């Protein structure tokens, strides 16, 4: 319960002290919804105790909501309390919507900022680049032109976000050489190039970039190489990469590694007719290996296996396997996502065919 008659500044400090502990770790969707409700209740308590709930308190609450990835609740709170965002909160809202890939809201907030007399800075434009869903090369070039027209100096973040939207490796090399060579190191460029090759399924180029990168190989780099094979449904090469990871890395393959390899099985079913039984067997083996290894699991691991079940024919015992995976996910206490539920429904329908 808050003390009575706090000033706006002290009320803001009270909110920050009360809820700061919840911003240092990830919470589930239900937990964040409860936190938002508790935060609203705490603001009502401040008002009942005749505390001053002004711009500082409301902006603090909005900042907290953005850290929980709930910027929409923050915007609604500002409207209810009739408090405009300050400079810092505006930036936090823009970054939060950029993380959610909500380009429309980022542009709206940038326009609100201009209307309030604050011209957008490089942080806003970087957030706009981040809000684009890659690859968006034309939109990326339009944002870079806007930065140039406004006389704003790009920085390393601008370079990394722009390179992420290139469609091909050649385009990325050209952009880096002409615009960003003085902003990011060659090693940083190679990291962006590896992400691009991973996304495009250019495994040969990804292998070459991995060899050029400095330092010992890392799990993140190998996961990107793994994905470059997975997007083409190349299951055999994915298994080879997993074998290399176990031999060369100090850390074990992660849940992301196994999920990516199972994704290759799912894509293989789409690409190769008659590969149902083999792809399903490999996906199940990978899933079992992931469960038995000492790694932090995620819900995507379960969803990808269910996706394989949803695409393959109804062989004997499949109904039992579907329920087993469902029960394992429930037992793990990980959130059950909509894609998992949708694929399970498709898998059960395949049994009736």
GUFIKE-71172 format. One record per residue (C-alpha): residue number from 0; x, z, y. Coordinates in steps of 0.25 Angstrom, whole numbers, plus 5000, padded with zeros to 4 digits. Each point is the difference from the previous one (the first is absolute). Layout:
BEGIN
   num      u      w      v
   NUM      X      Z      Y
...
END
This chain:
BEGIN
   num      u      w      v
     0   5000   5000   5000
     1   5006   4996   5014
     2   5002   5010   5011
     3   4990   5000   5011
     4   5002   4993   5014
     5   5012   4992   4996
     6   5005   4990   5011
     7   5000   4985   4996
     8   5015   5001   4997
     9   4999   5012   4991
    10   4988   4995   4993
    11   5008   4987   4997
    12   5011   5009   4995
    13   4991   5008   4991
    14   4995   4987   4994
    15   5014   4995   4997
    16   5004   5013   4994
    17   4988   5001   4991
    18   5000   4986   4995
    19   5015   4996   5001
    20   5003   5004   4985
    21   4990   4989   4995
    22   5008   4989   5007
    23   5013   5002   4992
    24   4994   4995   4986
    25   4991   4989   4995
    26   4986   5004   4997
    27   4989   4993   4993
    28   4988   4993   5006
    29   4991   5012   4998
    30   5010   5010   5005
    31   5002   4992   5013
    32   4985   4999   5002
    33   4999   5015   4998
    34   5011   5003   5010
    35   4993   4991   5010
    36   4987   5008   4999
    37   5008   5013   5001
    38   5007   4995   5012
    39   4987   4997   5007
    40   4995   5013   4996
    41   5012   5007   5006
    42   4997   4992   5013
    43   4986   5005   5000
    44   5005   5015   4998
    45   5009   4998   5012
    46   4988   4996   5009
    47   4992   5012   4995
    48   5011   5009   5004
    49   5000   4994   5014
    50   5014   4994   4998
    51   5003   4988   5009
    52   4999   4987   4991
    53   5006   4990   5009
    54   5009   4987   4999
    55   5012   5008   4993
    56   4991   5006   4989
    57   4993   4987   4997
    58   5012   4992   5000
    59   5007   5010   4991
    60   4988   4999   4990
    61   5001   4984   5001
    62   5015   5001   4997
    63   4997   5008   4988
    64   4989   4991   4995
    65   5010   4988   5001
    66   5010   5007   4992
    67   4989   5001   4989
    68   4998   4985   5002
    69   4986   5003   5006
    70   5001   4993   5014
    71   4986   4996   5000
    72   4996   5015   5000
    73   5009   5002   5011
    74   4994   4989   5008
    75   4986   5006   4998
    76   5005   5014   5004
    77   5005   4994   5013
    78   4986   4994   5003
    79   4993   5012   4996
    80   5008   5009   5009
    81   5001   4989   5011
    82   5015   5001   5001
    83   5009   4988   5001
    84   5013   4999   4992
    85   5013   5003   5007
    86   5012   4991   4999
    87   5005   5007   4988
    88   4987   5000   4992
    89   4998   4985   5004
    90   5013   4997   4993
    91   4997   5009   4988
    92   4986   4993   4998
    93   5006   4986   5001
    94   5011   5004   4990
    95   4990   5006   4991
    96   4991   4987   5000
    97   5012   4992   4998
    98   5003   5007   4987
    99   4986   4997   4996
   100   5002   4985   5003
   101   4989   5001   5010
   102   5004   4989   5009
   103   4987   5000   5008
   104   5000   5014   5004
   105   5015   4999   5003
   106   4997   4989   5010
   107   4988   5008   5006
   108   5008   5012   5002
   109   5011   4992   5007
   110   4990   4994   5009
   111   4994   5014   5003
   112   5014   5004   5004
   113   5002   4988   5009
   114   4986   5003   5006
   115   5004   5015   5003
   116   5013   4995   5008
   117   5010   5001   4989
   118   5007   4987   4996
   119   5003   4999   4985
   120   5014   5003   4996
   121   5009   4995   4988
   122   4994   5011   4991
   123   4986   4994   5002
   124   5005   4986   4997
   125   5007   5005   4988
   126   4988   5007   4995
   127   4992   4987   5002
   128   5010   4993   4991
   129   4999   5011   4990
   130   4985   4999   5000
   131   5001   4985   4995
   132   4998   4998   4985
   133   5013   4992   4996
   134   5003   4989   5000
   135   4994   4997   5013
   136   5011   4991   5006
   137   4991   4993   5011
   138   4995   5013   5005
   139   5013   5007   5000
   140   5006   4989   5008
   141   4989   5001   5010
   142   5003   5015   5001
   143   5015   4997   5003
   144   4996   4990   5010
   145   4991   5011   5007
   146   5012   5010   5000
   147   5009   4989   5006
   148   4989   4997   5011
   149   4998   5014   5004
   150   5015   5002   5002
   151   5001   5011   4989
   152   5013   5002   4992
   153   4998   4999   4985
   154   5007   5010   4991
   155   5004   5002   4985
   156   4986   5004   4996
   157   4995   4987   5007
   158   5010   4992   4992
   159   4996   5007   4986
   160   4985   4998   5002
   161   5002   4985   5005
   162   5009   4997   4988
   163   4990   5006   4990
   164   4990   4989   5005
   165   5008   4988   4997
   166   4995   4991   4989
   167   5013   4995   4995
   168   5014   5005   4999
   169   5005   4988   5008
   170   4991   5004   5011
   171   5004   5014   5000
   172   5015   4996   5000
   173   4997   4991   5012
   174   4993   5011   5008
   175   5011   5010   4997
   176   5011   4991   5005
   177   4993   4995   5012
   178   4993   5013   5005
   179   5004   5013   4993
   180   5014   4999   4996
   181   5004   5010   5011
   182   4988   5010   4996
   183   5002   5002   4985
   184   5012   4999   4991
   185   5002   4990   4989
   186   4997   5011   4990
   187   4986   5003   5006
   188   4997   4985   5000
   189   5003   4999   4985
   190   4991   5012   4998
   191   4989   4992   5007
   192   5004   4987   4993
   193   4998   5008   4987
   194   4986   5004   5003
   195   4997   4986   5004
   196   5005   4995   4986
   197   4993   5011   4993
   198   4987   4996   5006
   199   5002   4985   4998
   200   5004   5001   4986
   201   5014   4994   5003
   202   5007   5007   4989
   203   5013   4992   5001
   204   5002   5002   5015
   205   4997   5015   4997
   206   5011   5001   4990
   207   5010   4994   5009
   208   4996   5009   5012
   209   5001   5012   4991
   210   5014   4996   4996
   211   5004   4999   5015
   212   4994   5013   5005
   213   5010   5011   5002
   214   5001   5013   4992
   215   4995   5004   4986
   216   4987   4994   4996
   217   4987   5008   5003
   218   4987   5002   4993
   219   4993   4994   5013
   220   5008   4987   4999
   221   4998   4999   4985
   222   4985   5002   5002
   223   5000   4988   5009
   224   5008   4992   4991
   225   4990   5004   4989
   226   4988   4996   5009
   227   5006   4986   5002
   228   4999   4997   4985
   229   4986   5008   4999
   230   4993   4991   5010
   231   5003   4988   4991
   232   4996   5007   4987
   233   5014   5000   4995
   234   4998   5011   4990
   235   5013   4998   4992
   236   5009   5000   5013
   237   4992   5013   5005
   238   5004   5007   4987
   239   5015   4995   5002
   240   5000   5006   5014
   241   4994   5013   4995
   242   5011   5001   4989
   243   5011   4997   5011
   244   4993   5011   5009
   245   5001   5010   4988
   246   5015   4996   4998
   247   5005   4999   5014
   248   4992   5010   5009
   249   5002   5015   5000
   250   4985   5002   5002
   251   4989   4996   4990
   252   4991   4988   5003
   253   4988   5005   5008
   254   4985   4999   4999
   255   5001   4988   5009
   256   5010   4994   4990
   257   4991   5001   4989
   258   4987   4996   5008
   259   5008   4988   5004
   260   5003   4996   4986
   261   4986   5002   4995
   262   4996   4991   5012
   263   5008   4989   4994
   264   4992   5002   4987
   265   4987   4998   5008
   266   5005   4988   5007
   267   5005   4994   4987
   268   4986   5001   4994
   269   4995   4991   5012
   270   5012   4990   4999
   271   5001   4998   4985
   272   4988   4997   4991
   273   5000   5008   4987
   274   5010   5011   5005
   275   4989   5011   5000
   276   5005   5008   4987
   277   5015   4999   5004
   278   4998   5004   5014
   279   4991   5011   4997
   280   5010   5006   4990
   281   5011   4999   5010
   282   4992   5007   5011
   283   4996   5011   4990
   284   5014   5003   4996
   285   5005   5000   5015
   286   4988   5009   5003
   287   5003   5010   4989
   288   5015   5000   5004
   289   4997   5003   5014
   290   4991   5012   4995
   291   5011   5005   4991
   292   5011   5000   5011
   293   5002   5010   5010
   294   4995   4993   5012
   295   4990   5002   5011
   296   4987   4992   4996
   297   4991   4993   5009
   298   4986   4995   4998
   299   5005   4985   5001
   300   5006   5002   4987
   301   4987   5002   4993
   302   4993   4990   5009
   303   5009   4989   4995
   304   4999   5002   4986
   305   4984   5000   5002
   306   5002   4987   5007
   307   5007   4994   4987
   308   4988   5006   4992
   309   4990   4993   5010
   310   5006   4987   4998
   311   5002   5000   4985
   312   4991   4998   4988
   313   4993   5011   4993
   314   5009   5003   4988
   315   4997   5011   4990
   316   5002   5014   5006
   317   5000   4995   5014
   318   4989   5009   5004
   319   5007   5013   4995
   320   5012   4995   5008
   321   4992   4999   5013
   322   4995   5014   4999
   323   5013   5005   4996
   324   5007   4994   5013
   325   4988   5006   5008
   326   5001   5014   4994
   327   5015   4999   5003
   328   4998   4997   5015
   329   4989   5011   5001
   330   5010   5010   4994
   331   5011   4996   5009
   332   4991   5004   5012
   333   5004   4987   5007
   334   4989   4994   5008
   335   4991   4989   4993
   336   5001   4988   5009
   337   4989   4989   5001
   338   5009   4990   4994
   339   5002   5008   4988
   340   4984   5002   4998
   341   4998   4985   5003
   342   5010   4996   4989
   343   4995   5010   4990
   344   4986   4994   5002
   345   5005   4986   4998
   346   5008   5005   4987
   347   4987   5006   4995
   348   4992   4987   5003
   349   5011   4992   4992
   350   4997   5009   4988
   351   4985   4995   5000
   352   5004   4985   5001
END
